[in-house]
């Protein structure tokens, strides 16, 4: 009897082990390769962070990792140099000893070694940093009571990025954001392994960077007397009539640049030229074609007044760029080059004289001359230019890198010519667009770019010749701030779309899967909440669409981004439940007065109830 009982108990244990599920891993962006088992690794008060020395960068990363663990647990690991560690227990090791070129400069390997300690290895400090970001996303949510022990799944990761350029943009020209928020934005970028911040520092509506040789750029150009309220209309525009502005001192710029470097992020400053320059012209009107007077713009759009092409202007811009170069150690300087009306140039004696002396036939060629001249100056200072895809017009400067924003055509053309390209098409990479129906969203500039659309984006165009794929450096999301006035407005627009783009630019194309990504979002929503961030859950929204069918009859359809969701609805005053009608196909709109709908997975409601009343 005893032997039989033992035998049955052993069978029960085997069955229990077989049924034991592997834990959910919610790392974004998805690692290139990873394995997770039902085994665990435990960290407690004995756990140390052991870093390879002498390496000051690793020491800083180890210190920060210990602090981050301390936010989740009732202990903060001791930080110890490898040369001083006599033995290794349930520790975390950070070492630059991978010696494998396949991982490049940013790849890493994470391994639960011999069921004992966790190692993060890389070829250099960048890889270690990205390995740490993945580790941090394994940690449990911060609770009211911090545990004495952290239990994580036993995991093995081999990871490296798909693209070398992984960018986020921040416009501080339309609305200004303090240094504290710029750092927070950098933190979010680092969490998702972005490596480039495109900092849009000058605009028609404000000049945001101190230039010591030209103090009026910030004394005058950093401030506007009014700002338009709401969306622009052709008539009856309303302004708030409030003075608005701000700028970063050079000391603050250096502070941000240094902070970004700690997070393995390079900052590319954008100094707009020859267009989007009203703020600078308001400060120094002699740099324009008419001589002014000019005003810092209080509304959005494109303005006819741009920099003149006379010699004085080039001296002015070269002086500015000299100071900018001294603040930003990266290779690239972004010069804008977009949306340049030629109206003033056509009627400007100085510009027409320039065209004649340089044998230029059109004002488009004059813009190309402008860009080439600035490129030559920057090249003499070991810098390269990036410009929006308009810089293709009239001929592209020899070493220019193109940001393709007006769709993908500019990127294709530039890559076919052998120029480096960063893809940032407006339909999927403009995060100032609505991410849900405008009826349920805060005011935005327009458009609709859903999280799933960002996730589905492929930066390498099908139309591009395979031997030109190498010129697509990566992709970037742009955050224009006409209607984003506060930090929480920005975080709402980028989260979780930033997370979606991170998988586009980091993870292997063939391993991206929308349903798997969606399942990771609850963990990241919890992270945002812990961080006190305002974020969007519009990915859980329903979308009502009314379209004419082939018989010219309006059909009502309901769409969702939620994978495997069942939509249930009512057409009376009751709210939908798991027992309500299941949405199967479109209904004639004329048959519906008011409809209420919600999404369900496994009988559980996801998100809110959405309603629509149809006008007859």
matplotlib code that plots the C-alpha trace (Angstrom):
import matplotlib.pyplot as plt

x = [0.0, 2.8, 4.7, 1.5, 1.0, 4.5, 4.1, 0.9, 2.6, 5.5, 3.0, 1.3, 4.6, 5.5, 2.0, 2.3, 5.7, 4.4, 1.5, 3.7, 3.7, 6.6, 6.2, 5.2, 8.2, 7.2, 10.5, 10.0, 11.6, 11.5, 15.0, 16.4, 16.6, 15.5, 14.6, 12.8, 12.2, 9.9, 13.0, 13.7, 16.5, 16.3, 17.8, 18.0, 20.1, 23.2, 22.9, 25.7, 26.2, 29.7, 31.2, 34.4, 37.0, 38.6, 35.7, 34.0, 31.1, 30.3, 30.6, 28.0, 25.7, 26.1, 25.3, 22.2, 21.1, 21.4, 19.2, 16.6, 16.5, 16.1, 12.9, 11.4, 12.8, 13.5, 17.2, 19.7, 22.5, 26.0, 28.2, 31.5, 34.4, 35.1, 38.8, 37.5, 34.9, 36.4, 33.5, 30.2, 26.8, 23.3, 24.8, 24.5, 27.7, 28.4, 31.4, 32.8, 34.2, 31.9, 34.5, 31.9, 31.7, 28.2, 26.8, 28.3, 28.6, 25.1, 24.4, 24.5, 24.0, 22.1, 22.4, 21.4, 24.7, 24.7, 21.4, 23.6, 24.3, 23.0, 25.5, 25.2, 28.0, 28.8, 31.5, 31.4, 29.5, 26.6, 25.6, 25.8, 23.4, 20.9, 21.1, 20.3, 17.2, 16.0, 16.7, 14.8, 11.7, 11.8, 11.3, 7.9, 5.7, 6.5, 4.2, 3.3, 5.4, 8.7, 9.7, 12.8, 13.4, 12.9, 12.1, 12.6, 12.3, 15.5, 16.3, 18.8, 19.0, 21.0, 20.2, 21.3, 19.5, 18.3, 19.0, 21.8, 19.6, 16.7, 15.3, 12.8, 12.2, 11.1, 9.9, 10.5, 10.0, 6.2, 6.0, 8.9, 9.6, 11.9, 15.2, 13.6, 11.1, 13.7, 15.6, 12.5, 11.9, 15.5, 14.8, 11.8, 13.9, 16.6, 14.1, 13.1, 16.7, 16.5, 19.9, 19.2, 17.3, 16.5, 16.1, 14.2, 15.5, 14.4, 11.2, 9.0, 7.4, 10.5, 14.3, 15.3, 19.1, 21.4, 23.9, 26.3, 27.4, 23.8, 22.0, 18.8, 18.1, 16.9, 16.1, 13.7, 13.4, 12.5, 9.3, 6.0, 3.2, 0.3, -0.6, -3.5, -6.2, -7.4, -7.3, -6.6, -9.5, -9.4, -11.5, -12.1, -8.9, -8.7, -5.5, -4.7, -2.7, -0.3, 3.5, 5.0, 8.5, 11.7, 15.1, 18.0, 21.2, 24.4, 25.0, 21.6, 22.3, 25.6, 23.7, 21.2, 23.9, 25.9, 22.8, 21.8, 25.4, 25.0, 21.9, 23.8, 21.8, 23.3, 21.5, 21.2, 20.3, 18.1, 18.8, 16.1, 17.2, 16.5, 12.8, 11.0, 13.2, 10.8, 11.9, 15.5, 14.5, 12.4, 15.7, 17.9, 15.7, 18.7, 19.1, 15.8, 15.1, 12.9, 14.7, 11.5, 10.1, 9.3, 7.4, 7.9, 4.9, 1.9, 0.2, 1.2, 2.0, 4.5, 5.5, 7.0, 9.8, 13.0, 16.7, 18.2, 21.1, 23.4, 26.8, 25.9, 23.4, 25.9, 28.3, 25.5, 24.5, 28.1, 28.7, 25.6, 26.6, 30.1, 28.6, 26.2, 29.1, 30.8, 27.8, 26.9, 29.7, 27.8, 28.5, 25.2, 23.7, 20.2, 19.5, 15.8, 15.5, 11.8, 8.9, 10.8, 8.6, 10.5, 8.3, 10.8, 13.7, 12.0, 11.6, 14.9, 17.7, 20.3, 19.0, 18.6, 22.2, 23.3, 21.5, 23.2, 26.7, 26.4, 24.7, 21.6, 18.5, 15.7, 15.0, 15.1, 18.7, 19.3, 18.0, 20.4, 23.2, 22.3, 22.3, 25.6, 27.3, 26.2, 27.3, 30.7, 31.1, 30.0, 32.3, 35.2, 34.3, 34.0, 30.3, 27.6, 24.2, 20.8, 17.9, 14.2, 13.5, 13.0, 16.8, 16.6, 15.0, 17.5, 20.2, 21.4, 24.5, 27.3, 27.4, 23.8, 21.6, 17.9, 15.0, 12.1, 8.9, 6.6, 6.0, 8.7, 9.6, 12.2, 13.9, 13.9, 15.3, 18.1, 19.0, 19.1, 21.6, 23.8, 22.8, 22.0, 18.4, 16.3, 12.7, 10.1, 7.0, 4.2, 1.4, 3.0, 5.8, 4.1, 3.2, 1.3, -1.5, -4.5, -4.2, -7.9, -11.1, -10.9, -14.2, -12.4, -9.0, -7.4, -6.9, -4.3, -3.2, -5.2, -4.6, -4.9, -1.9, -2.9, -0.4, -0.9, -0.1, 3.1, 3.9, 3.2, 5.6, 8.5, 11.3, 12.9, 10.6, 9.7, 10.4, 14.1, 16.7, 18.3, 21.8, 20.5, 19.0, 22.2, 21.5, 18.3, 19.9, 16.7, 13.6, 12.4, 9.1, 8.5, 6.6, 5.5, 4.0, 1.6, -1.1, 1.1, 1.5, 2.6, 4.8, 1.8, 0.5, 3.7, 3.9, 0.2, 1.1, 4.2, 3.1, 2.7, 3.5, 7.2, 7.2, 5.7, 8.3, 11.1, 10.3, 10.2, 13.8, 15.3, 13.7, 14.1, 11.3, 10.4, 9.9, 7.6, 4.0, 1.2, -0.7, 2.5, 3.3, -0.2, -0.1, 3.0, 1.2, -0.5, 3.0, 4.2, 1.0, 1.7, 5.3, 3.9, 1.6, 4.4, 6.4, 3.5, 3.2, 0.1, -0.3, -2.8, -4.9, -6.5, -5.1, -8.2, -10.6, -13.3, -13.7, -17.0, -16.7, -19.5, -18.7, -20.6, -20.8, -20.9, -24.7, -24.2, -25.7, -24.0, -22.7, -21.7, -18.7, -16.8, -13.0, -10.6, -6.8, -7.3, -6.2, -8.7, -11.3, -15.0, -17.1, -20.5, -23.1, -26.6, -28.9, -31.1, -30.4, -28.6, -24.8, -23.2, -22.2, -20.7, -24.2, -25.0, -25.1, -21.8, -20.6, -20.2, -20.5, -21.4, -25.0, -26.9, -26.4, -30.0, -31.1, -29.2, -30.0, -27.6, -25.2, -23.1, -20.2, -17.4, -14.5, -14.3, -11.5, -12.3, -15.5, -13.7, -14.4, -11.3, -11.4, -14.5, -17.9, -18.0, -21.2, -22.3, -25.5, -26.1, -27.6, -30.4]
y = [0.0, 2.4, 1.7, 2.3, 5.7, 6.7, 5.7, 7.8, 10.7, 10.6, 10.5, 13.5, 15.4, 14.6, 15.7, 18.9, 19.7, 19.0, 21.4, 24.1, 26.9, 29.0, 32.6, 35.5, 37.5, 41.1, 42.5, 45.3, 45.3, 41.6, 40.1, 38.4, 35.0, 34.0, 30.9, 30.8, 27.8, 27.1, 27.2, 30.4, 32.6, 34.2, 37.4, 38.4, 40.4, 38.4, 39.3, 41.6, 43.5, 42.5, 44.6, 44.1, 46.6, 48.9, 50.4, 53.6, 53.2, 49.7, 51.0, 53.7, 51.1, 48.7, 51.5, 52.4, 48.8, 48.3, 51.4, 50.1, 46.7, 48.6, 50.2, 46.7, 44.9, 45.4, 45.3, 47.2, 44.9, 45.7, 46.8, 45.0, 45.1, 41.7, 41.9, 42.1, 39.4, 36.2, 34.1, 34.3, 33.4, 34.4, 37.6, 39.6, 40.0, 42.7, 41.9, 43.0, 39.6, 38.4, 38.7, 37.9, 40.2, 38.9, 41.0, 44.2, 47.3, 47.1, 43.4, 41.4, 38.0, 37.3, 33.9, 32.2, 30.4, 27.0, 27.8, 30.0, 33.6, 35.9, 37.2, 40.0, 40.0, 42.3, 43.5, 47.0, 49.1, 49.9, 46.2, 45.9, 48.9, 47.3, 44.0, 45.8, 47.4, 43.9, 42.7, 45.6, 44.6, 41.1, 42.7, 42.5, 45.6, 47.7, 46.8, 48.6, 46.1, 45.3, 41.6, 40.3, 38.2, 38.7, 35.6, 35.8, 33.2, 31.4, 33.0, 33.0, 35.8, 36.5, 39.9, 42.7, 45.5, 45.2, 48.9, 51.1, 54.2, 54.1, 57.5, 59.6, 63.3, 66.1, 69.5, 72.1, 75.0, 75.2, 74.4, 74.5, 71.7, 71.9, 70.1, 67.7, 66.5, 66.2, 63.9, 61.9, 61.5, 60.3, 57.7, 56.4, 56.2, 54.3, 51.8, 50.9, 50.9, 53.9, 55.5, 58.8, 61.9, 64.4, 67.6, 70.2, 73.4, 76.2, 77.1, 80.0, 80.0, 80.0, 79.8, 77.5, 77.4, 80.1, 81.4, 83.7, 85.7, 86.5, 87.1, 88.5, 85.0, 84.1, 87.6, 88.2, 84.9, 82.7, 84.6, 85.1, 87.5, 85.1, 81.6, 80.4, 78.5, 75.2, 74.3, 77.0, 78.2, 80.7, 83.2, 84.3, 83.0, 83.1, 83.8, 83.6, 86.9, 85.5, 85.9, 82.5, 81.1, 79.8, 78.5, 76.3, 77.9, 76.3, 74.9, 73.2, 71.9, 70.3, 68.8, 67.1, 65.9, 64.4, 62.8, 61.3, 59.9, 58.0, 56.4, 55.6, 58.2, 60.6, 63.9, 65.4, 69.1, 70.6, 74.3, 75.0, 76.7, 78.3, 78.1, 77.9, 80.8, 83.6, 83.5, 84.2, 86.9, 88.6, 88.9, 89.7, 91.1, 91.9, 88.2, 88.1, 89.3, 92.3, 93.4, 93.1, 93.9, 90.3, 88.7, 85.4, 83.4, 82.9, 80.4, 77.2, 76.6, 77.6, 81.2, 83.0, 84.8, 82.7, 83.4, 85.4, 83.9, 86.9, 86.5, 88.1, 85.4, 82.6, 84.3, 84.5, 80.8, 79.6, 81.5, 79.8, 76.4, 76.8, 77.2, 74.3, 72.0, 72.9, 71.7, 68.5, 66.0, 63.7, 63.4, 64.8, 68.3, 68.5, 71.6, 71.1, 72.2, 71.5, 73.7, 76.5, 78.9, 80.6, 83.7, 86.1, 84.7, 85.4, 89.0, 89.5, 91.4, 89.7, 86.2, 86.9, 88.2, 85.0, 82.9, 84.8, 84.6, 80.9, 80.2, 78.8, 78.4, 78.1, 78.9, 75.1, 75.1, 78.1, 76.0, 73.2, 75.8, 76.9, 73.3, 72.5, 75.5, 74.6, 71.0, 72.2, 74.3, 71.4, 69.0, 71.3, 70.8, 67.0, 67.0, 65.7, 67.1, 65.6, 67.2, 66.5, 65.1, 68.5, 68.8, 66.4, 69.2, 71.0, 68.4, 66.6, 67.7, 65.0, 63.7, 64.5, 62.1, 62.3, 62.0, 60.8, 62.3, 62.9, 59.2, 56.8, 58.2, 60.6, 57.8, 55.5, 58.2, 59.1, 55.4, 54.7, 57.5, 56.0, 58.4, 57.3, 57.5, 57.6, 56.6, 58.7, 58.7, 60.9, 58.3, 55.9, 57.8, 61.1, 60.6, 64.0, 62.2, 60.9, 57.3, 56.7, 58.3, 62.1, 61.9, 60.0, 61.7, 64.9, 67.6, 66.7, 68.0, 65.4, 62.1, 58.7, 56.5, 53.5, 51.5, 48.4, 50.5, 51.7, 48.1, 46.9, 49.4, 48.1, 50.7, 49.0, 49.8, 46.9, 49.1, 49.6, 47.6, 45.0, 46.3, 49.6, 48.2, 49.1, 52.8, 52.6, 53.3, 52.9, 54.8, 57.6, 58.8, 62.6, 64.4, 67.8, 69.9, 72.4, 70.9, 69.4, 72.0, 70.0, 67.0, 64.8, 65.6, 64.3, 61.1, 60.4, 60.6, 58.5, 55.7, 53.0, 53.9, 54.4, 50.8, 49.6, 51.4, 50.0, 46.5, 47.8, 49.1, 46.6, 43.2, 40.8, 41.4, 37.8, 37.5, 40.5, 39.4, 41.8, 39.5, 38.7, 42.4, 43.2, 40.7, 42.5, 45.8, 45.3, 44.9, 48.1, 50.0, 49.0, 50.4, 53.7, 53.9, 53.2, 56.0, 58.4, 58.9, 59.9, 57.3, 56.2, 53.0, 53.7, 50.4, 49.0, 51.3, 50.3, 52.2, 52.9, 53.2, 54.1, 53.5, 53.1, 49.6, 48.6, 49.3, 52.8, 51.9, 53.2, 50.3, 50.5, 48.5, 48.1, 47.7, 46.8, 46.4, 43.8, 40.4, 37.6, 39.9, 39.3, 42.4, 42.4, 45.1, 46.4, 48.8, 49.6, 51.5, 48.6, 48.3, 45.3, 42.2, 38.8, 37.7, 40.4, 39.9, 39.1, 41.5, 39.4, 41.7, 45.3, 46.5, 49.0, 52.3, 53.2, 50.3, 51.7, 54.7, 54.3, 51.4, 50.4, 48.0, 46.5, 44.0, 40.7, 38.1, 34.9, 36.4, 39.4, 43.0, 44.8, 48.5, 50.8, 50.6, 52.7, 54.3, 56.0, 57.7, 57.8, 60.8, 60.1]
z = [0.0, 0.9, -2.4, -4.3, -2.5, -3.3, -6.9, -7.3, -5.6, -8.0, -11.0, -9.5, -9.3, -12.9, -14.1, -12.1, -13.6, -17.1, -16.6, -15.1, -17.7, -18.7, -17.3, -19.6, -20.7, -21.6, -22.8, -25.4, -27.9, -28.4, -28.2, -31.3, -29.6, -26.1, -24.1, -20.8, -18.6, -15.7, -13.4, -11.5, -10.3, -6.9, -5.8, -2.1, 0.4, -0.5, -4.2, -5.5, -8.8, -9.9, -12.7, -14.7, -13.7, -14.4, -16.3, -15.0, -17.4, -16.1, -12.5, -13.2, -14.8, -11.9, -9.4, -11.3, -11.6, -7.9, -7.3, -9.8, -8.0, -4.7, -6.0, -6.4, -3.4, 0.3, -0.4, -2.6, -3.9, -3.1, -6.0, -6.2, -8.7, -10.3, -9.2, -5.6, -5.8, -4.2, -5.3, -7.2, -5.7, -6.7, -8.2, -11.4, -13.4, -16.0, -18.2, -21.6, -22.5, -25.2, -28.0, -30.7, -33.6, -34.4, -31.6, -32.9, -30.7, -29.2, -28.8, -25.6, -24.1, -20.9, -19.2, -16.0, -15.6, -14.1, -12.3, -10.1, -11.2, -13.9, -16.4, -18.9, -21.5, -24.4, -26.6, -25.1, -22.6, -25.0, -25.1, -21.3, -21.0, -23.4, -21.5, -18.3, -19.9, -20.8, -17.3, -15.7, -17.7, -16.0, -12.6, -11.0, -10.5, -7.5, -4.6, -1.4, 0.5, -1.1, -1.0, 0.7, -2.4, -6.1, -8.1, -11.9, -14.6, -15.7, -19.0, -21.8, -24.3, -27.4, -28.7, -31.1, -33.0, -36.6, -37.4, -36.4, -36.2, -33.8, -33.3, -31.5, -32.2, -29.9, -31.1, -28.4, -30.9, -31.0, -27.2, -24.8, -22.4, -19.3, -18.9, -16.4, -19.0, -21.7, -19.4, -18.7, -22.4, -22.7, -20.0, -21.9, -25.1, -23.2, -21.8, -25.3, -26.7, -28.9, -29.5, -31.1, -30.0, -32.7, -30.8, -32.8, -31.3, -33.6, -35.3, -36.6, -33.2, -31.0, -30.8, -27.9, -27.8, -26.4, -28.9, -27.1, -30.2, -31.0, -27.7, -29.3, -30.6, -27.1, -25.9, -28.8, -30.7, -27.8, -27.0, -28.8, -27.9, -28.6, -29.5, -31.6, -29.8, -31.2, -34.8, -37.3, -39.5, -42.3, -40.5, -37.0, -35.6, -31.8, -29.9, -26.2, -26.3, -23.7, -23.8, -24.2, -24.5, -23.0, -24.0, -22.9, -21.7, -23.1, -19.6, -19.7, -23.2, -22.0, -19.0, -21.3, -23.8, -20.9, -19.4, -22.8, -23.2, -20.0, -21.5, -24.7, -26.7, -29.1, -29.6, -33.1, -32.8, -35.5, -36.5, -39.2, -42.4, -44.8, -43.9, -40.5, -39.4, -38.4, -34.8, -35.8, -38.3, -35.6, -33.6, -36.6, -39.4, -41.6, -42.3, -44.3, -47.8, -46.9, -43.8, -41.7, -39.3, -38.5, -35.5, -33.8, -35.2, -33.0, -35.2, -37.1, -40.7, -43.4, -43.8, -46.8, -44.9, -44.9, -44.7, -47.5, -49.4, -49.1, -47.6, -44.3, -43.7, -44.3, -41.8, -39.3, -39.7, -39.7, -36.4, -34.9, -36.1, -34.7, -31.2, -31.8, -32.9, -29.6, -27.6, -29.5, -30.0, -32.4, -36.1, -37.4, -37.4, -38.8, -40.9, -41.7, -45.3, -45.4, -46.5, -48.0, -50.0, -52.8, -52.9, -51.2, -53.1, -56.5, -55.6, -53.7, -55.5, -53.3, -54.1, -57.8, -57.9, -56.1, -58.7, -61.5, -60.0, -59.3, -62.7, -61.0, -63.2, -60.6, -56.9, -56.3, -57.4, -55.1, -52.2, -53.2, -53.3, -49.8, -48.5, -50.2, -48.8, -45.3, -45.8, -46.9, -43.8, -41.5, -43.3, -42.6, -38.9, -39.2, -39.1, -41.5, -42.4, -42.2, -43.8, -44.6, -48.0, -49.6, -49.7, -52.7, -54.8, -57.0, -56.4, -53.3, -51.4, -51.7, -48.1, -47.0, -45.1, -45.9, -43.6, -45.6, -44.2, -47.2, -47.6, -48.7, -52.2, -51.0, -49.1, -52.1, -54.4, -51.9, -51.3, -55.0, -55.3, -52.6, -49.8, -46.2, -45.3, -42.1, -42.7, -40.9, -43.2, -41.8, -42.1, -39.5, -37.8, -36.8, -33.2, -33.1, -35.0, -33.2, -32.1, -31.8, -33.0, -32.3, -30.4, -27.7, -27.8, -26.7, -29.4, -32.0, -35.3, -37.2, -39.0, -37.4, -36.6, -34.5, -32.4, -34.7, -37.7, -36.2, -35.3, -38.9, -40.4, -42.5, -42.9, -45.9, -48.9, -51.2, -54.2, -53.2, -55.0, -52.7, -53.2, -51.7, -48.5, -46.7, -47.1, -44.9, -41.5, -39.6, -38.6, -36.4, -34.9, -34.9, -32.1, -33.3, -30.5, -32.0, -29.8, -27.1, -24.5, -21.4, -20.7, -20.0, -23.5, -25.0, -23.0, -23.9, -27.6, -27.5, -25.1, -26.2, -29.8, -28.9, -27.7, -31.0, -33.0, -30.8, -32.0, -35.6, -35.4, -33.0, -33.4, -36.4, -38.9, -39.1, -35.4, -34.9, -34.1, -33.2, -31.0, -28.9, -28.7, -27.6, -24.7, -23.4, -23.1, -19.7, -18.1, -19.7, -18.8, -15.2, -15.7, -17.0, -14.0, -11.6, -13.2, -12.9, -16.6, -18.6, -21.4, -23.9, -23.8, -27.2, -28.5, -26.6, -28.4, -30.9, -34.1, -35.8, -39.6, -42.0, -45.7, -48.9, -50.3, -53.9, -53.9, -52.6, -49.2, -46.0, -44.0, -40.3, -39.3, -36.0, -35.9, -33.2, -32.8, -30.0, -31.3, -31.0, -29.5, -29.7, -30.2, -28.6, -29.0, -28.2, -30.1, -27.1, -23.9, -22.3, -22.1, -23.8, -21.8, -22.5, -23.4, -25.9, -29.7, -31.3, -34.0, -37.2, -40.2, -41.2, -40.7, -42.9, -41.1, -41.6, -39.4, -36.4, -34.2, -31.3, -30.9, -27.8, -28.2, -26.2, -26.8, -24.9, -24.6, -22.8, -21.5, -19.9, -21.1, -22.5, -22.4, -22.3, -23.9, -27.0, -28.3, -31.5, -32.5, -36.3, -37.8, -40.3]

ax = plt.figure().add_subplot(projection="3d")
ax.plot(x, y, z, "-o")
ax.set_aspect("equal")
plt.show()
